[in-house]
């Protein structure tokens, strides 16, 4: 007779589990306060412009930029201080012909090592059971448009924000030219009240274009702030928006990693 086990897998990460690391890294204070942007160039040169540590953590660990119950709070400077980073992958690590998913995975591992080596990141990871929203295919099947952008054209996405990104708008509409289902769950998790996981079993890139939706969670207003008009009044729920794409959100139980930052330092600049 087996009892349902609660799994607590504890791992302290001083250096991203000794995975791949950038061969060369330059970090400087950001020259401008513009939009945060990352680009990967052929040959393995990774460039981040005006990026915060909070955004780096989001990239490295697939965490929502808008905060998450799975992630311990960070110091204010990790959101306000911005950096320009130029990094070079080891020779032959990132090359044409490598699948887009593998390129993204390797860069993600290198960013984890960068955070450990240059920002002194030490993080505790515990796998814990928790309620989640599972993104699934609705009963009538998916109603998604295949993207005109090919997978191989996304690995070195130097033409601006095309692959794996969404356009901004009121209510965070799902507007994107080339995203996969993992991109979708990571995006909507910024405004849901539970973590979101991908259970669709759908692969490939899709183009989506929907209206905005009412966020499930918003940051509290500043103390003493006067009431303002609700900018999301009249918008549908995320369930309605996803339903038009042939998708659904179902509340389930799952085991997910929970991240606790044990140490984080201002970076060594060069």
PyMOL commands that set and color helices and strands:
alter all, ss='L'
color gray80, all
select helices_A, chain A and resi 16-18+53-61+77-80+100-119+151-153+181-188+238-243
alter helices_A, ss='H'
color red, helices_A
select strands_A, chain A and resi 10-13+22-29+37-41+45-51+83-89+122-137+145-146+176-179+195-198+206-208+247-263
alter strands_A, ss='S'
color yellow, strands_A
deselect
rebuild
show_as cartoon
